[in-house]
Amino acid sequence: DPLFTTHKRNQQIVEFSGKSSKEEKDINRRLGLAVVNTGLAISGSIFYSPLLIGSGVMTLYIVTPILFRYLKIFIREKRIAYRLIGSASVLLNYLAGFYIIGSLILTVVFLAFKLAARTEEYARKSLVDIFELQPPSSVWILVNGVEVELPFSQLQAGDIIVLNAGQTVPVDGYIVQGTALVDQHILTGESQPIEKTEHDKVF
């Protein structure tokens, strides 16, 4: 299995774990600017109207790169991304003169972007956790009533593996004999270890 060869496995872990940090930093920066922009829009609408010019310029600075990026995706792939809709709604509100509403929408849109980035990062980390599960170099199997140590690579379907408390289940299978609490949360998302008895499947 190529996932468990060291070089390939390390490449996959690096690939999964390193992508989202740069994007999330950019979102954090733009979210901060959106909050400042909301303050400018409110101040400009209530106290000093020239501040609205600064708010408009800041809105263009925040939204334009995203709008162009997702317009290209729309033209190339013929699909509408939610980020395109969010960015367009902010600009349309500003063009219509709803500065405070537009700036609030901008803040909410970037909060949504941040939530999406966090969700993607959590999913990546979960995948990395799964890929970091390595099989042991050897396992103990039962042959004619005797426990025999065997290299993991020579394990075959139908072999009976002997496991003691606290050991990791190295392969998918069924319990032939005994009872145990098995923690499979990385693979199944179960909140706590599940009791397994004879004929139950384990991962």
Secondary structure, 3 states (H helix, E strand, C coil): CHHHCHHHHHHHHHHHHCCHHHHHHHHHHHHHHHHHHHHHHHHHHHCCCCHHHHHHHHHHHHHHHHHHHHHHHHHHHCCCCHHHHHHHHHHHHHHCCCHHHHHHHHHHHHHHHHHHHHHHHHHHHHHHHHHCCCCCCEEEEEECCEEEEEEHHHCCCCCCECCCCCCCCCCCEECCCCCEEECCHHHHCCCCCEEECCCCEEC
